[in-house]
Amino acid sequence: MSTGEKTRARLLLVESDPWDAGLIQEALDELEERPHENLLGRPVELFHAETIEEAVVSASAETYDLILLDLATGGASGLHPYLRLRDLAPSTPFVILTVREEESLALTAMREGAAGYLLKEDLDCLPLARTLRAAFEHQQALMAREEMPGVDDLTGLTSRAGFLYLGEMVRRLSSRWGKTARLSIIALTGYGRMTDVFGAQARDMALIETGEMLRELFPDADLLARVGAEQFAALSLGPPAAPEPIQARTIRWVEQRIGRQTATPPLEYATSELILQDSDDSLADLLRAPLRQVASMQK
């Protein structure tokens, strides 16, 4: 392979109709002749199974970047062919080939995880290119999301797992560069009572507000995370100490953002800060100490 040449995507076509299979091959050949337009995003190598059984054997033995499946291959009906092949290749994106009368079945397959569908009435190089490229990009986005450190769905901050992984990297960099690494921990007190007294929606809003506070109090932090049900953390590399304690800053933020505590539920916090170079404990252990402090406050 020459330098800069893209790896060919392996595409398995499951189609018993030789006419439709020929149209797909012709469309791919035409796309191959127009590389300057980059319609597919990458070149494709086509493999063809004429029956579901051939596809099962092939999917069991080989890895494909995409499977283009006619649900009616070999006289089959319903979603069974898709579900059978999906179980063999759960990480492979599927595009369903169908006719307009069976479009609802293709939509059902998408609800079951298929990446897209293409009507045979629209079988031409441009619709095929758009559908396949969308499926490739959808799969790449899913893979990137799985590989990246987790994100907390509620606040949009880094998750605990992501914080522990990336935080240790920041810690090593601080030692290598001779810079101070400051860990700030903020815990929303009264969290356990919020659902019972104010309801789940009010509790979630309190957590979202806390995430916003973290972003505003630590705009230059290297890592912001929700590290527990009620616990948040900021990790900053090389900053000078703030002119006032973190507890005073949180109180002032609440008063400026929400006003004096007449709202429900009240936002109250326990806080702590430390320099990582002053401790040999792991980040996980350092996060536990403030939790014990909060637990004692709530008794």
Backbone hydrogen bonds in HBPLUS format (Angstrom, degrees):
<---DONOR---> <-ACCEPTOR-->    atom                        ^
c    i                          cat <-CA-CA->   ^        H-A-AA   ^      H-
h    n   atom  resd res      DA  || num        DHA   H-A  angle D-A-AA Bond
n    s   type  num  typ     dist DA aas  dist angle  dist       angle   num
A0005-GLU N   A0002-SER O   3.11 MM   3  5.59 163.9  2.13 132.3 134.4     1
A0009-ALA N   A0043-PRO O   2.80 MM  34  6.21 164.9  1.82 155.5 152.7     2
A0045-GLU N   A0009-ALA O   2.75 MM  36  5.96 168.3  1.77 163.6 163.4     3
A0065-ASP N   A0010-ARG O   2.78 MM  55  5.16 144.5  1.91 136.1 148.2     4
A0066-LEU N   A0010-ARG O   3.30 MM  56  6.68 139.6  2.47 159.3 156.1     5
A0011-LEU N   A0045-GLU O   2.93 MM  34  6.03 176.4  1.94 162.6 163.3     6
A0047-PHE N   A0011-LEU O   2.79 MM  36  6.01 154.2  1.85 169.5 169.1     7
A0012-LEU N   A0066-LEU O   2.98 MM  54  6.42 161.3  2.01 159.0 161.8     8
A0068-LEU N   A0012-LEU O   2.80 MM  56  6.07 157.6  1.85 152.1 159.9     9
A0013-LEU N   A0047-PHE O   2.71 MM  34  6.02 171.8  1.71 165.8 166.0    10
A0049-ALA N   A0013-LEU O   2.79 MM  36  6.10 168.3  1.80 170.6 171.7    11
A0014-VAL N   A0068-LEU O   2.83 MM  54  6.14 167.9  1.84 165.4 165.6    12
A0070-ASP N   A0014-VAL O   3.02 MM  56  6.06 160.7  2.06 162.8 165.8    13
A0015-GLU N   A0049-ALA O   3.03 MM  34  6.45 144.6  2.15 160.8 170.5    14
A0021-ALA N   A0017-ASP O   3.00 MM   4  6.22 162.5  2.03 156.5 162.2    15
A0022-GLY N   A0018-PRO O   2.89 MM   4  5.94 149.4  1.98 137.9 146.1    16
A0023-LEU N   A0019-TRP O   2.96 MM   4  6.31 149.0  2.06 146.1 154.7    17
A0024-ILE N   A0020-ASP O   3.07 MM   4  6.35 156.4  2.13 149.1 154.5    18
A0025-GLN N   A0021-ALA O   3.03 MM   4  6.30 158.2  2.08 146.7 152.7    19
A0026-GLU N   A0022-GLY O   2.88 MM   4  6.10 160.2  1.92 149.1 154.7    20
A0027-ALA N   A0023-LEU O   2.89 MM   4  6.10 155.2  1.95 145.5 152.4    21
A0028-LEU N   A0024-ILE O   2.95 MM   4  6.17 158.8  1.99 149.4 154.8    22
A0029-ASP N   A0025-GLN O   2.88 MM   4  6.10 153.5  1.95 147.6 155.6    23
A0030-GLU N   A0026-GLU O   2.92 MM   4  6.17 153.1  1.99 146.6 153.6    24
A0031-LEU N   A0027-ALA O   3.00 MM   4  6.28 153.7  2.07 144.2 151.4    25
A0032-GLU N   A0028-LEU O   2.90 MM   4  6.12 145.8  2.02 142.7 152.4    26
A0033-GLU N   A0029-ASP O   3.12 MM   4  6.42 135.0  2.33 138.8 149.9    27
A0033-GLU N   A0030-GLU O   3.13 MM   3  5.13 130.1  2.39  93.7 106.8    28
A0034-ARG N   A0031-LEU O   3.04 MM   3  5.16 159.1  2.09 104.6 110.8    29
A0037-GLU N   A0034-ARG O   3.10 MM   3  5.79 154.6  2.17 118.6 125.1    30
A0038-ASN N   A0035-PRO O   3.07 MM   3  5.28 145.7  2.20 104.8 114.7    31
A0055-ALA N   A0051-THR O   3.04 MM   4  6.34 154.4  2.11 143.3 150.7    32
A0056-VAL N   A0052-ILE O   2.80 MM   4  6.10 150.7  1.89 150.9 159.1    33
A0057-VAL N   A0053-GLU O   3.05 MM   4  6.32 163.1  2.08 150.5 153.9    34
A0058-SER N   A0054-GLU O   2.91 MM   4  6.11 162.1  1.94 149.1 154.6    35
A0059-ALA N   A0055-ALA O   2.76 MM   4  5.86 167.5  1.78 153.5 157.0    36
A0060-SER N   A0056-VAL O   2.98 MM   4  6.00 138.2  2.16 139.1 149.7    37
A0061-ALA N   A0057-VAL O   3.15 MM   4  6.32 139.1  2.33 140.3 150.1    38
A0061-ALA N   A0058-SER O   3.18 MM   3  5.26 128.8  2.46  95.6 108.5    39
A0062-GLU N   A0058-SER O   2.81 MM   4  5.76 150.0  1.90 155.5 163.2    40
A0067-ILE N   A0093-PRO O   3.02 MM  26  6.45 158.9  2.07 157.9 164.5    41
A0095-VAL N   A0067-ILE O   2.94 MM  28  6.33 158.4  1.99 155.1 159.2    42
A0069-LEU N   A0095-VAL O   2.88 MM  26  6.23 155.0  1.94 160.7 168.4    43
A0097-LEU N   A0069-LEU O   2.69 MM  28  5.62 169.1  1.70 136.9 138.9    44
A0073-THR N   A0070-ASP O   3.01 MM   3  5.47 159.3  2.05 123.2 123.3    45
A0075-GLY N   A0072-ALA O   2.99 MM   3  5.30 141.3  2.15 145.6 136.9    46
A0076-ALA N   A0073-THR O   3.24 MM   3  5.69 162.1  2.28 111.3 116.6    47
A0082-TYR N   A0079-LEU O   3.00 MM   3  5.40 114.2  2.44 111.3 126.9    48
A0083-LEU N   A0079-LEU O   2.94 MM   4  6.13 170.5  1.95 165.9 168.9    49
A0084-ARG N   A0080-HIS O   2.94 MM   4  5.97 157.3  1.99 152.8 158.8    50
A0085-LEU N   A0081-PRO O   3.09 MM   4  6.26 164.7  2.12 147.1 150.8    51
A0086-ARG N   A0082-TYR O   2.75 MM   4  5.87 157.1  1.80 155.3 163.1    52
A0087-ASP N   A0083-LEU O   3.17 MM   4  6.23 150.1  2.26 138.0 143.9    53
A0088-LEU N   A0085-LEU O   3.00 MM   3  5.10 129.1  2.27  97.7 111.7    54
A0089-ALA N   A0085-LEU O   2.94 MM   4  6.22 141.9  2.09 148.8 160.2    55
A0092-THR N   A0089-ALA O   3.15 MM   3  5.45 165.3  2.18 114.5 118.9    56
A0115-ALA N   A0094-PHE O   2.80 MM  21  5.48 136.7  1.98 142.9 156.8    57
A0096-ILE N   A0116-GLY O   2.96 MM  20  6.39 160.5  2.00 139.2 139.8    58
A0118-LEU N   A0096-ILE O   2.76 MM  22  6.18 153.8  1.83 165.1 167.8    59
A0098-THR N   A0118-LEU O   3.15 MM  20  6.43 157.7  2.21 153.0 154.6    60
A0120-LYS N   A0098-THR O   2.73 MM  22  5.81 153.1  1.80 155.2 162.2    61
A0102-GLU N   A0099-VAL O   2.92 MM   3  5.48 147.6  2.03 115.9 125.5    62
A0103-GLU N   A0100-ARG O   3.20 MM   3  5.07 163.0  2.23 111.0 109.8    63
A0105-LEU N   A0102-GLU O   3.02 MM   3  5.45 130.6  2.28 107.7 120.0    64
A0106-ALA N   A0102-GLU O   3.36 MM   4  6.84 150.1  2.46 147.0 155.1    65
A0106-ALA N   A0103-GLU O   3.07 MM   3  5.12 117.8  2.47  96.0 111.1    66
A0107-LEU N   A0103-GLU O   3.02 MM   4  6.41 152.2  2.10 150.8 158.7    67
A0108-THR N   A0104-SER O   3.00 MM   4  6.30 145.0  2.13 139.9 149.4    68
A0109-ALA N   A0105-LEU O   2.97 MM   4  6.31 150.2  2.06 144.3 152.3    69
A0110-MET N   A0106-ALA O   3.02 MM   4  6.37 146.2  2.13 143.1 152.1    70
A0111-ARG N   A0107-LEU O   3.06 MM   4  6.42 148.2  2.17 141.6 149.8    71
A0112-GLU N   A0108-THR O   3.09 MM   4  6.43 128.8  2.36 136.3 150.3    72
A0112-GLU N   A0109-ALA O   2.99 MM   3  4.91 131.3  2.23  92.1 106.4    73
A0114-ALA N   A0109-ALA O   3.02 MM   5  5.56 170.6  2.02 134.2 131.6    74
A0113-GLY N   A0110-MET O   2.95 MM   3  4.98 161.2  1.99 103.9 109.0    75
A0122-ASP N   A0119-LEU O   2.92 MM   3  5.39 151.6  2.01 110.5 119.3    76
A0123-LEU N   A0120-LYS O   3.14 MM   3  4.95 162.4  2.18 109.8 109.4    77
A0124-ASP N   A0122-ASP O   2.84 MM   2  5.96 101.3  2.47 120.0 106.1    78
A0128-LEU N   A0124-ASP O   3.03 MM   4  5.99 158.5  2.08 151.7 158.6    79
A0129-ALA N   A0125-CYS O   2.85 MM   4  5.92 156.4  1.91 144.5 151.4    80
A0130-ARG N   A0126-LEU O   2.94 MM   4  6.16 167.0  1.96 157.2 160.0    81
A0131-THR N   A0127-PRO O   3.02 MM   4  6.15 163.0  2.05 148.0 152.6    82
A0132-LEU N   A0128-LEU O   2.93 MM   4  6.07 170.9  1.93 156.7 159.4    83
A0133-ARG N   A0129-ALA O   2.90 MM   4  5.89 164.2  1.93 150.0 155.3    84
A0134-ALA N   A0130-ARG O   3.02 MM   4  6.06 158.3  2.07 142.0 148.3    85
A0135-ALA N   A0131-THR O   3.06 MM   4  6.27 152.0  2.14 143.1 150.7    86
A0136-PHE N   A0132-LEU O   2.90 MM   4  6.21 158.7  1.94 153.6 159.1    87
A0137-GLU N   A0133-ARG O   2.93 MM   4  6.13 169.2  1.94 156.0 158.5    88
A0138-HIS N   A0134-ALA O   2.88 MM   4  5.97 151.0  1.97 142.6 151.0    89
A0139-GLN N   A0135-ALA O   3.03 MM   4  6.20 159.6  2.07 146.9 151.7    90
A0140-GLN N   A0136-PHE O   2.94 MM   4  6.23 156.6  1.99 149.9 156.9    91
A0141-ALA N   A0137-GLU O   2.98 MM   4  6.15 153.4  2.05 144.2 150.9    92
A0142-LEU N   A0138-HIS O   3.06 MM   4  6.37 153.7  2.13 145.6 152.6    93
A0143-MET N   A0139-GLN O   2.93 MM   4  6.19 161.1  1.97 152.8 157.7    94
A0144-ALA N   A0140-GLN O   2.91 MM   4  6.08 157.4  1.96 146.4 152.8    95
A0145-ARG N   A0141-ALA O   2.99 MM   4  6.15 152.7  2.06 142.9 150.3    96
A0146-GLU N   A0142-LEU O   3.02 MM   4  6.30 150.2  2.11 145.5 153.3    97
A0147-GLU N   A0143-MET O   2.99 MM   4  6.19 149.1  2.09 146.5 154.8    98
A0148-MET N   A0144-ALA O   2.98 MM   4  6.04 143.6  2.11 146.9 155.1    99
A0159-SER N   A0150-GLY O   2.89 MM   9  5.17 169.1  1.91 129.3 126.9   100
A0152-ASP N   A0157-LEU O   2.72 MM   5  5.45 163.7  1.75 167.9 173.3   101
A0156-GLY N   A0152-ASP O   2.83 MM   4  5.21 147.0  1.94 147.2 155.3   102
A0158-THR N   A0224-LEU O   3.20 MM  66  6.21 152.3  2.28 148.4 144.3   103
A0226-ARG N   A0158-THR O   2.96 MM  68  6.28 151.8  2.04 168.5 173.7   104
A0163-PHE N   A0159-SER O   2.87 MM   4  6.08 153.2  1.94 148.2 156.4   105
A0164-LEU N   A0160-ARG O   2.91 MM   4  6.17 165.4  1.93 159.5 161.7   106
A0165-TYR N   A0161-ALA O   3.12 MM   4  6.29 156.8  2.18 146.2 152.4   107
A0166-LEU N   A0162-GLY O   2.84 MM   4  5.90 169.7  1.85 155.4 157.2   108
A0167-GLY N   A0163-PHE O   2.63 MM   4  5.25 146.8  1.74 139.8 150.9   109
A0169-MET N   A0166-LEU O   3.08 MM   3  5.07 120.9  2.44  93.8 109.1   110
A0170-VAL N   A0166-LEU O   2.98 MM   4  6.38 155.0  2.05 151.5 158.0   111
A0171-ARG N   A0167-GLY O   2.87 MM   4  6.11 152.3  1.95 144.6 153.1   112
A0172-ARG N   A0168-GLU O   3.01 MM   4  6.23 156.4  2.07 143.6 148.5   113
A0173-LEU N   A0169-MET O   3.00 MM   4  6.26 157.0  2.05 148.1 154.7   114
A0174-SER N   A0170-VAL O   2.91 MM   4  6.16 150.7  2.00 148.1 155.7   115
A0175-SER N   A0171-ARG O   3.23 MM   4  6.56 151.1  2.32 145.0 151.6   116
A0176-ARG N   A0172-ARG O   2.98 MM   4  6.23 158.0  2.02 148.7 155.2   117
A0177-TRP N   A0173-LEU O   2.85 MM   4  5.96 158.0  1.90 152.8 157.8   118
A0178-GLY N   A0174-SER O   2.91 MM   4  5.64 113.9  2.35 130.1 144.1   119
A0179-LYS N   A0174-SER O   2.87 MM   5  4.76 144.6  1.99 137.5 145.0   120
A0238-GLY N   A0180-THR O   2.42 MM  58  4.60 169.4  1.43 171.1 166.9   121
A0276-LEU N   A0181-ALA O   2.89 MM  95  5.61 166.0  1.91 167.2 170.7   122
A0182-ARG N   A0236-SER O   2.85 MM  54  5.26 159.9  1.89 158.1 160.0   123
A0236-SER N   A0182-ARG O   3.00 MM  54  5.26 164.8  2.03 148.6 153.2   124
A0183-LEU N   A0274-LEU O   2.87 MM  91  5.43 165.5  1.89 167.5 170.5   125
A0274-LEU N   A0183-LEU O   2.97 MM  91  5.43 149.4  2.06 147.7 157.3   126
A0184-SER N   A0234-ALA O   2.87 MM  50  5.10 169.3  1.88 156.8 160.1   127
A0234-ALA N   A0184-SER O   2.83 MM  50  5.10 154.0  1.90 147.6 154.5   128
A0185-ILE N   A0272-SER O   2.82 MM  87  5.27 172.4  1.82 162.8 163.5   129
A0272-SER N   A0185-ILE O   2.96 MM  87  5.27 142.9  2.10 148.2 152.9   130
A0186-ILE N   A0232-PHE O   2.90 MM  46  5.14 165.1  1.92 140.0 145.0   131
A0232-PHE N   A0186-ILE O   2.74 MM  46  5.14 158.8  1.78 156.7 164.1   132
A0187-ALA N   A0270-ALA O   2.81 MM  83  5.19 164.0  1.84 161.1 165.4   133
A0270-ALA N   A0187-ALA O   2.94 MM  83  5.19 155.4  2.00 146.6 154.7   134
A0188-LEU N   A0230-GLU O   2.82 MM  42  5.20 164.9  1.85 155.8 157.6   135
A0189-THR N   A0268-GLU O   2.90 MM  79  5.66 151.2  1.99 139.5 147.2   136
A0193-ARG N   A0190-GLY O   3.11 MM   3  5.48 137.6  2.29 106.8 117.9   137
A0194-MET N   A0191-TYR O   3.11 MM   3  5.26 142.0  2.26 102.4 113.4   138
A0197-VAL N   A0193-ARG O   2.94 MM   4  6.05 162.7  1.97 160.4 165.4   139
A0198-PHE N   A0194-MET O   2.69 MM   4  5.33 152.7  1.76 145.1 154.7   140
A0199-GLY N   A0194-MET O   3.09 MM   5  6.37 130.0  2.35 140.6 145.5   141
A0199-GLY N   A0195-THR O   3.03 MM   4  4.18 130.8  2.28 103.0 114.8   142
A0203-ARG N   A0199-GLY O   3.16 MM   4  6.43 156.5  2.21 147.8 154.8   143
A0204-ASP N   A0200-ALA O   2.91 MM   4  6.15 161.3  1.95 151.9 156.3   144
A0205-MET N   A0201-GLN O   3.00 MM   4  6.24 154.8  2.06 146.2 153.1   145
A0206-ALA N   A0202-ALA O   3.01 MM   4  6.25 149.1  2.11 143.8 151.8   146
A0207-LEU N   A0203-ARG O   3.08 MM   4  6.45 148.9  2.18 146.7 155.1   147
A0208-ILE N   A0204-ASP O   2.92 MM   4  6.22 156.1  1.98 150.6 157.2   148
A0209-GLU N   A0205-MET O   2.90 MM   4  6.09 160.5  1.94 149.1 154.2   149
A0210-THR N   A0206-ALA O   3.00 MM   4  6.18 148.2  2.10 138.2 147.0   150
A0211-GLY N   A0207-LEU O   2.99 MM   4  6.30 150.1  2.08 144.6 152.3   151
A0212-GLU N   A0208-ILE O   3.06 MM   4  6.42 153.0  2.13 147.1 154.2   152
A0213-MET N   A0209-GLU O   2.90 MM   4  6.20 153.4  1.97 147.6 155.3   153
A0214-LEU N   A0210-THR O   2.98 MM   4  6.25 156.4  2.03 148.9 154.3   154
A0215-ARG N   A0211-GLY O   3.17 MM   4  6.49 155.3  2.23 145.9 151.6   155
A0216-GLU N   A0212-GLU O   3.08 MM   4  6.37 151.1  2.17 147.5 155.3   156
A0217-LEU N   A0213-MET O   2.82 MM   4  5.99 158.8  1.86 158.9 164.7   157
A0218-PHE N   A0214-LEU O   3.00 MM   4  5.90 146.4  2.12 143.6 151.2   158
A0221-ALA N   A0218-PHE O   3.26 MM   3  5.32 170.4  2.27 111.3 112.6   159
A0222-ASP N   A0235-LEU O   2.93 MM  13  5.86 134.2  2.14 139.3 152.2   160
A0223-LEU N   A0235-LEU O   3.11 MM  12  5.10 135.1  2.32 146.8 151.2   161
A0235-LEU N   A0223-LEU O   2.85 MM  12  5.10 159.4  1.89 149.8 155.3   162
A0225-ALA N   A0233-ALA O   2.94 MM   8  5.35 155.2  2.00 160.0 162.4   163
A0233-ALA N   A0225-ALA O   2.93 MM   8  5.35 159.2  1.97 147.9 151.2   164
A0227-VAL N   A0231-GLN O   2.85 MM   4  5.54 130.8  2.09 130.7 144.6   165
A0249-ARG N   A0245-PRO O   3.19 MM   4  6.55 152.0  2.28 146.7 154.9   166
A0250-THR N   A0246-ILE O   2.96 MM   4  6.23 153.5  2.03 151.6 157.6   167
A0251-ILE N   A0247-GLN O   3.12 MM   4  6.38 160.9  2.16 148.3 153.2   168
A0252-ARG N   A0248-ALA O   3.05 MM   4  6.21 163.2  2.08 146.9 151.4   169
A0253-TRP N   A0249-ARG O   2.98 MM   4  6.12 154.5  2.04 143.3 150.5   170
A0254-VAL N   A0250-THR O   3.02 MM   4  6.24 164.9  2.05 152.4 155.4   171
A0255-GLU N   A0251-ILE O   3.06 MM   4  6.30 163.2  2.09 151.7 156.0   172
A0256-GLN N   A0252-ARG O   2.94 MM   4  6.10 155.6  2.00 148.7 155.3   173
A0257-ARG N   A0253-TRP O   2.81 MM   4  5.87 156.4  1.87 153.5 160.3   174
A0258-ILE N   A0254-VAL O   2.85 MM   4  5.59 164.1  1.88 147.5 152.8   175
A0259-GLY N   A0255-GLU O   2.95 MM   4  4.31 125.8  2.25 102.5 116.9   176
A0262-THR N   A0260-ARG O   2.60 MM   2  5.90 119.1  1.96 123.0 107.0   177
A0278-ASP N   A0275-ILE O   2.94 MM   3  5.54 155.9  1.99 116.9 124.6   178
A0279-SER N   A0276-LEU O   3.07 MM   3  5.53 167.7  2.08 118.7 120.8   179
A0286-LEU N   A0282-SER O   2.97 MM   4  6.27 157.3  2.03 151.0 157.9   180
A0287-LEU N   A0283-LEU O   2.97 MM   4  6.19 143.1  2.11 147.9 156.8   181
A0288-ARG N   A0285-ASP O   3.12 MM   3  5.23 137.0  2.31  98.9 110.7   182
A0291-LEU N   A0288-ARG O   3.06 MM   3  5.14 120.0  2.43  98.5 114.2   183
A0292-ARG N   A0288-ARG O   3.11 MM   4  6.49 149.7  2.20 154.1 162.1   184
A0293-GLN N   A0289-ALA O   3.16 MM   4  6.49 150.2  2.25 146.3 154.9   185
A0294-VAL N   A0290-PRO O   2.90 MM   4  6.19 157.9  1.95 150.4 155.4   186
A0295-ALA N   A0291-LEU O   2.94 MM   4  6.14 160.4  1.98 148.7 154.1   187
A0296-SER N   A0292-ARG O   3.05 MM   4  6.26 151.6  2.14 142.3 149.0   188
A0297-MET N   A0293-GLN O   3.10 MM   4  6.38 144.6  2.23 142.5 152.3   189
A0297-MET N   A0294-VAL O   3.07 MM   3  5.04 120.7  2.44  93.9 109.1   190
A0298-GLN N   A0294-VAL O   3.11 MM   4  6.37 138.0  2.29 146.1 157.0   191
